[in-house]
Amino acid sequence: MTSVLRQRFSQRVETEIFTERDREREREEKGKKKSAMSTLALSSNGDFSAEHKAPNCKRLKKLVGDECVASLRCINKGTNVSSWDVARLRQENTKKILKEKKLMLILDLDNTLLHSVRDGDLSSEDERLMQMRESSEDERGRSVFRWRGMATKLRPHVRSFLKEAKGVYFENKILSSEDCTRPRRKGLDVVLGEEKAMVIVDDNDKVWGKHVMNQIDIKRYHFFGPKRPLFDLDGNALSEMEELESKESELARCLELLRCIHWLFFNPVNHADFYDSDVRQILMDIKDEVEYGSGVGLKVQCPC
């Protein structure tokens, strides 16, 4: 090998070594930044709680800056974004949904859309009613299910309710209690949308905290156990295959209210642009009408 070739070869090797060192240094910095971000979590009051503070605050500020970092496990495990980015994403997603003339609907499951108990807690009467439905219902109209040691009964009219609600409300991702940021509390902070465009349907108003103004109350649904209704509203005994809500559907009443909220939101009276509408104010007005009106039903004028 000539001296010129040796020199060129040596320079090339040195260049590759330094390049690889730079890449390795860059990977280390990215790894440190990601590790630091994953250790941060936003507490309920907007500050970093003591248990989540890293020992070296100056190092953290250098790596992730001064912005608060929020964990969004509901999107992807380990996903962390700044609180500023979360606010921007909520605003953008809300604008996109409102352009489609839809709102966001958050539905509770147990005692709202269905009733579930452990198989071992079924009484002999519960088991008999389950077997009667299992033998008489076809696959498309099936209302009872057994899965992983649980017995589940769908609320009457739940399929038609979901189908009708889908027409004016946006389909959203199902969130579990593990996604929520506070134990034994449900919250809208894990939903990428603004609260002004969200409606909650739940039988329990004790778990929503500050979001209770977004909530529509619905009567608790019971099929299993002693709380199952045995008579209709006129005092007539229900047959074994009948249910009170087959005749007096609570979901139908709820659907009427959802349609009314939707119409009032996109046909505002007090302002020209529906982007200024807020479901919380609409719900407050409706509740005031029901409370101070005749008590017969909704008095808010909407052609829905």
Kinemage of the C-alpha trace (Angstrom):
@kinemage 1
@onewidth
@group {chain A} dominant
@subgroup {mainchain}
@vectorlist {calphas} color= white
{ca met a 1} P 0.000 0.000 0.000
{ca thr a 2} L 1.436 3.356 -1.019
{ca ser a 3} L 1.851 6.180 1.479
{ca val a 4} L -0.969 8.166 -0.151
{ca leu a 5} L -3.378 5.217 0.153
{ca arg a 6} L -2.300 4.617 3.756
{ca gln a 7} L -2.992 8.264 4.578
{ca arg a 8} L -6.466 8.191 2.948
{ca phe a 9} L -7.328 4.906 4.682
{ca ser a 10} L -6.214 6.278 8.042
{ca gln a 11} L -8.278 9.454 7.576
{ca arg a 12} L -11.363 7.411 6.627
{ca val a 13} L -11.045 5.163 9.704
{ca glu a 14} L -10.619 8.197 11.976
{ca thr a 15} L -13.671 9.868 10.419
{ca glu a 16} L -15.811 6.768 10.947
{ca ile a 17} L -14.621 6.432 14.550
{ca phe a 18} L -15.446 10.055 15.369
{ca thr a 19} L -18.806 9.777 13.580
{ca glu a 20} L -19.721 6.680 15.569
{ca arg a 21} L -18.689 8.423 18.792
{ca asp a 22} L -20.947 11.365 17.946
{ca arg a 23} L -23.835 8.990 17.241
{ca glu a 24} L -23.264 7.165 20.515
{ca arg a 25} L -23.143 10.463 22.428
{ca glu a 26} L -26.382 11.562 20.753
{ca arg a 27} L -28.065 8.255 21.656
{ca glu a 28} L -26.991 8.634 25.271
{ca glu a 29} L -28.406 12.164 25.463
{ca lys a 30} L -31.717 11.024 23.950
{ca gly a 31} L -31.858 8.101 26.373
{ca lys a 32} L -31.250 10.389 29.347
{ca lys a 33} L -33.926 12.806 28.165
{ca lys a 34} L -36.456 10.025 27.658
{ca ser a 35} L -35.645 8.541 31.065
{ca ala a 36} L -36.027 11.899 32.751
{ca met a 37} L -39.357 12.580 31.054
{ca ser a 38} L -40.733 9.167 32.002
{ca thr a 39} L -40.011 9.833 35.683
{ca leu a 40} L -42.161 12.962 35.722
{ca ala a 41} L -45.890 12.928 36.327
{ca leu a 42} L -48.352 15.756 36.712
{ca ser a 43} L -50.159 15.833 40.048
{ca ser a 44} L -53.819 16.829 40.403
{ca asn a 45} L -52.985 20.455 41.308
{ca gly a 46} L -50.706 20.947 38.314
{ca asp a 47} L -47.399 20.765 40.224
{ca phe a 48} L -44.928 17.943 40.378
{ca ser a 49} L -45.612 15.860 43.459
{ca ala a 50} L -42.705 15.088 45.787
{ca glu a 51} L -42.690 11.369 45.017
{ca his a 52} L -42.179 12.099 41.305
{ca lys a 53} L -39.491 14.781 41.641
{ca ala a 54} L -36.089 13.667 40.461
{ca pro a 55} L -33.155 14.307 42.812
{ca asn a 56} L -31.358 16.670 40.439
{ca cys a 57} L -33.763 19.469 39.372
{ca lys a 58} L -31.121 21.391 37.435
{ca arg a 59} L -30.328 18.287 35.406
{ca leu a 60} L -34.038 17.774 34.677
{ca lys a 61} L -34.505 21.366 33.529
{ca lys a 62} L -31.572 20.962 31.179
{ca leu a 63} L -33.029 17.775 29.728
{ca val a 64} L -36.761 18.538 29.510
{ca gly a 65} L -37.023 22.288 30.050
{ca asp a 66} L -39.307 24.140 32.434
{ca glu a 67} L -42.612 22.855 31.019
{ca cys a 68} L -44.657 20.360 33.006
{ca val a 69} L -44.745 16.879 31.519
{ca ala a 70} L -47.982 14.865 31.553
{ca ser a 71} L -48.285 11.116 31.114
{ca leu a 72} L -50.859 9.923 28.552
{ca arg a 73} L -50.988 6.177 29.127
{ca cys a 74} L -54.382 6.018 27.409
{ca ile a 75} L -52.716 6.839 24.074
{ca asn a 76} L -49.652 4.677 24.403
{ca lys a 77} L -47.833 3.184 27.373
{ca gly a 78} L -44.932 5.419 28.324
{ca thr a 79} L -46.179 8.390 26.281
{ca asn a 80} L -45.208 11.694 27.881
{ca val a 81} L -45.876 15.137 26.475
{ca ser a 82} L -45.720 18.660 27.835
{ca ser a 83} L -48.872 20.187 29.317
{ca trp a 84} L -48.685 22.852 26.613
{ca asp a 85} L -48.753 20.161 23.913
{ca val a 86} L -51.698 18.450 25.621
{ca ala a 87} L -53.691 21.709 25.604
{ca arg a 88} L -52.853 22.260 21.922
{ca leu a 89} L -53.842 18.688 20.995
{ca arg a 90} L -57.136 19.011 22.885
{ca gln a 91} L -57.956 22.253 21.102
{ca glu a 92} L -57.063 20.904 17.650
{ca asn a 93} L -58.966 17.649 18.168
{ca thr a 94} L -62.039 19.513 19.426
{ca lys a 95} L -62.046 21.816 16.384
{ca lys a 96} L -61.819 18.798 14.081
{ca ile a 97} L -64.760 17.062 15.790
{ca leu a 98} L -66.906 20.212 15.882
{ca lys a 99} L -66.363 20.724 12.157
{ca glu a 100} L -68.101 17.373 11.691
{ca lys a 101} L -70.991 18.705 13.823
{ca lys a 102} L -70.370 16.111 16.506
{ca leu a 103} L -69.695 16.101 20.249
{ca met a 104} L -67.728 13.680 22.415
{ca leu a 105} L -69.660 11.133 24.468
{ca ile a 106} L -68.200 9.372 27.530
{ca leu a 107} L -70.232 6.373 28.685
{ca asp a 108} L -70.043 4.440 31.924
{ca leu a 109} L -70.460 0.673 31.612
{ca asp a 110} L -71.602 -1.182 34.736
{ca asn a 111} L -75.103 -0.235 35.932
{ca thr a 112} L -75.376 2.180 32.989
{ca leu a 113} L -75.136 0.091 29.817
{ca leu a 114} L -75.048 -3.327 31.478
{ca his a 115} L -74.996 -5.178 34.792
{ca ser a 116} L -72.239 -7.616 35.709
{ca val a 117} L -71.671 -9.866 38.713
{ca arg a 118} L -69.308 -12.720 39.480
{ca asp a 119} L -70.612 -16.134 38.460
{ca gly a 120} L -70.197 -17.298 42.040
{ca asp a 121} L -72.520 -14.544 43.301
{ca leu a 122} L -75.472 -15.609 41.136
{ca ser a 123} L -78.504 -16.777 43.090
{ca ser a 124} L -80.473 -19.795 41.906
{ca glu a 125} L -83.102 -17.392 40.501
{ca asp a 126} L -80.424 -15.389 38.663
{ca glu a 127} L -78.993 -18.578 37.190
{ca arg a 128} L -82.441 -19.713 36.040
{ca leu a 129} L -83.127 -16.370 34.326
{ca met a 130} L -79.694 -16.498 32.666
{ca gln a 131} L -80.344 -19.981 31.294
{ca met a 132} L -83.799 -18.999 30.013
{ca arg a 133} L -82.295 -16.170 27.971
{ca glu a 134} L -79.334 -18.237 26.799
{ca ser a 135} L -81.694 -20.857 25.359
{ca ser a 136} L -84.211 -18.443 23.803
{ca glu a 137} L -82.068 -15.602 22.378
{ca asp a 138} L -80.370 -15.785 18.985
{ca glu a 139} L -76.788 -14.631 18.455
{ca arg a 140} L -77.692 -11.211 17.019
{ca gly a 141} L -80.120 -10.326 19.795
{ca arg a 142} L -78.135 -11.884 22.590
{ca ser a 143} L -78.283 -9.969 25.883
{ca val a 144} L -76.569 -12.286 28.386
{ca phe a 145} L -72.908 -13.294 28.390
{ca arg a 146} L -70.492 -15.319 30.506
{ca trp a 147} L -66.821 -14.445 30.294
{ca arg a 148} L -63.861 -14.993 32.614
{ca gly a 149} L -65.990 -15.874 35.609
{ca met a 150} L -68.389 -12.950 35.116
{ca ala a 151} L -72.082 -12.963 34.194
{ca thr a 152} L -73.252 -9.919 32.212
{ca lys a 153} L -76.688 -8.711 31.127
{ca leu a 154} L -77.030 -5.845 28.611
{ca arg a 155} L -79.476 -3.073 29.435
{ca pro a 156} L -82.640 -3.202 27.272
{ca his a 157} L -82.324 -1.140 24.054
{ca val a 158} L -78.561 -0.631 24.522
{ca arg a 159} L -77.741 -1.567 20.915
{ca ser a 160} L -80.221 0.892 19.418
{ca phe a 161} L -79.051 3.565 21.870
{ca leu a 162} L -75.409 3.203 20.789
{ca lys a 163} L -76.371 3.168 17.115
{ca glu a 164} L -78.500 6.319 17.400
{ca ala a 165} L -75.986 8.175 19.593
{ca lys a 166} L -73.230 7.434 17.088
{ca gly a 167} L -75.004 9.611 14.554
{ca val a 168} L -74.442 12.847 16.487
{ca tyr a 169} L -71.641 11.954 18.892
{ca phe a 170} L -68.049 11.134 18.074
{ca glu a 171} L -66.762 7.600 18.604
{ca asn a 172} L -63.941 7.760 21.109
{ca lys a 173} L -61.405 5.386 22.592
{ca ile a 174} L -62.508 3.227 25.521
{ca leu a 175} L -60.687 4.246 28.684
{ca ser a 176} L -60.202 2.085 31.752
{ca ser a 177} L -59.789 3.186 35.363
{ca glu a 178} L -56.065 2.475 35.013
{ca asp a 179} L -55.797 5.321 32.492
{ca cys a 180} L -57.184 7.881 34.947
{ca thr a 181} L -54.744 10.033 36.893
{ca arg a 182} L -56.485 9.829 40.289
{ca pro a 183} L -57.406 6.627 42.173
{ca arg a 184} L -61.150 5.896 42.438
{ca arg a 185} L -61.852 9.027 40.426
{ca lys a 186} L -62.906 9.402 36.817
{ca gly a 187} L -61.578 12.357 34.873
{ca leu a 188} L -61.604 14.014 31.468
{ca asp a 189} L -57.932 14.954 31.662
{ca val a 190} L -57.021 11.749 29.795
{ca val a 191} L -59.359 12.547 26.889
{ca leu a 192} L -57.888 14.603 24.041
{ca gly a 193} L -60.681 17.113 23.808
{ca glu a 194} L -62.028 20.223 25.481
{ca glu a 195} L -64.559 19.805 28.286
{ca lys a 196} L -66.993 22.207 26.620
{ca ala a 197} L -67.681 19.539 23.947
{ca met a 198} L -67.924 16.447 26.189
{ca val a 199} L -71.049 14.807 27.597
{ca ile a 200} L -70.882 12.090 30.263
{ca val a 201} L -73.575 9.470 30.904
{ca asp a 202} L -73.150 7.746 34.273
{ca asp a 203} L -75.334 6.422 37.087
{ca asn a 204} L -72.866 7.676 39.724
{ca asp a 205} L -72.210 11.403 40.149
{ca lys a 206} L -69.810 10.880 43.083
{ca val a 207} L -66.806 9.834 40.976
{ca trp a 208} L -66.582 12.685 38.455
{ca gly a 209} L -65.544 15.473 40.824
{ca lys a 210} L -65.219 18.787 38.977
{ca his a 211} L -66.571 17.208 35.777
{ca val a 212} L -70.034 16.571 37.219
{ca met a 213} L -71.344 19.566 35.233
{ca asn a 214} L -70.736 17.521 32.058
{ca gln a 215} L -72.801 14.608 33.342
{ca ile a 216} L -76.247 13.300 32.506
{ca asp a 217} L -77.598 11.215 35.384
{ca ile a 218} L -79.183 7.904 34.502
{ca lys a 219} L -80.993 5.470 36.795
{ca arg a 220} L -78.921 2.499 37.897
{ca tyr a 221} L -79.646 -0.675 35.969
{ca his a 222} L -80.075 -3.910 37.966
{ca phe a 223} L -80.821 -7.345 36.551
{ca phe a 224} L -79.146 -9.674 39.045
{ca gly a 225} L -80.004 -9.793 42.733
{ca pro a 226} L -82.890 -8.445 44.833
{ca lys a 227} L -82.851 -4.957 43.264
{ca arg a 228} L -84.225 -6.244 39.970
{ca pro a 229} L -87.694 -4.639 39.427
{ca leu a 230} L -90.569 -7.136 39.572
{ca phe a 231} L -93.406 -4.730 38.678
{ca asp a 232} L -93.926 -2.073 36.032
{ca leu a 233} L -94.832 1.548 36.828
{ca asp a 234} L -98.553 0.680 36.884
{ca gly a 235} L -97.993 -2.040 39.474
{ca asn a 236} L -98.418 -4.949 37.073
{ca ala a 237} L -96.201 -7.971 37.638
{ca leu a 238} L -93.493 -8.466 35.038
{ca ser a 239} L -93.105 -11.884 33.427
{ca glu a 240} L -89.806 -13.755 33.660
{ca met a 241} L -88.812 -12.579 30.187
{ca glu a 242} L -89.996 -8.994 30.725
{ca glu a 243} L -88.099 -6.097 32.248
{ca leu a 244} L -89.300 -2.737 33.466
{ca glu a 245} L -86.975 -0.944 31.032
{ca ser a 246} L -88.298 -2.936 28.110
{ca lys a 247} L -91.430 -0.805 28.533
{ca glu a 248} L -90.066 2.373 30.168
{ca ser a 249} L -86.641 2.745 28.565
{ca glu a 250} L -84.223 4.902 30.533
{ca leu a 251} L -81.815 4.848 27.580
{ca ala a 252} L -84.531 6.276 25.308
{ca arg a 253} L -84.980 9.201 27.731
{ca cys a 254} L -81.218 9.679 27.806
{ca leu a 255} L -81.015 9.607 24.001
{ca glu a 256} L -83.682 12.308 23.752
{ca leu a 257} L -81.634 14.492 26.081
{ca leu a 258} L -78.425 13.843 24.118
{ca arg a 259} L -80.116 14.890 20.879
{ca cys a 260} L -81.429 18.033 22.542
{ca ile a 261} L -77.962 18.960 23.863
{ca his a 262} L -76.500 18.410 20.409
{ca trp a 263} L -79.118 20.609 18.728
{ca leu a 264} L -78.750 23.432 21.260
{ca phe a 265} L -74.952 23.295 20.975
{ca phe a 266} L -74.896 23.713 17.199
{ca asn a 267} L -77.862 26.097 17.074
{ca pro a 268} L -76.837 28.648 19.728
{ca val a 269} L -79.235 31.384 20.762
{ca asn a 270} L -76.910 33.592 22.806
{ca his a 271} L -73.967 33.739 20.366
{ca ala a 272} L -73.423 33.559 16.622
{ca asp a 273} L -70.739 30.848 16.479
{ca phe a 274} L -71.205 27.352 17.917
{ca tyr a 275} L -67.458 27.269 18.714
{ca asp a 276} L -68.441 29.405 21.712
{ca ser a 277} L -71.052 26.875 22.885
{ca asp a 278} L -70.527 24.841 26.055
{ca val a 279} L -72.386 21.642 26.975
{ca arg a 280} L -72.010 22.501 30.677
{ca gln a 281} L -74.077 25.657 30.287
{ca ile a 282} L -76.633 23.806 28.171
{ca leu a 283} L -76.990 21.056 30.772
{ca met a 284} L -77.337 23.652 33.512
{ca asp a 285} L -80.133 25.403 31.586
{ca ile a 286} L -81.925 22.111 30.963
{ca lys a 287} L -81.708 21.075 34.620
{ca asp a 288} L -83.054 24.476 35.676
{ca glu a 289} L -86.002 24.060 33.292
{ca val a 290} L -86.803 20.597 34.647
{ca glu a 291} L -86.388 21.674 38.272
{ca tyr a 292} L -88.448 24.871 38.058
{ca gly a 293} L -90.788 23.828 35.256
{ca ser a 294} L -93.850 21.634 35.436
{ca gly a 295} L -91.800 18.536 36.169
{ca val a 296} L -93.436 16.713 33.256
{ca gly a 297} L -90.381 16.727 31.011
{ca leu a 298} L -87.964 18.910 29.093
{ca lys a 299} L -89.151 22.475 28.547
{ca val a 300} L -86.148 23.618 26.516
{ca gln a 301} L -87.269 24.303 22.951
{ca cys a 302} L -85.453 22.079 20.462
{ca pro a 303} L -86.951 20.271 17.443
{ca cys a 304} L -85.168 17.004 18.171
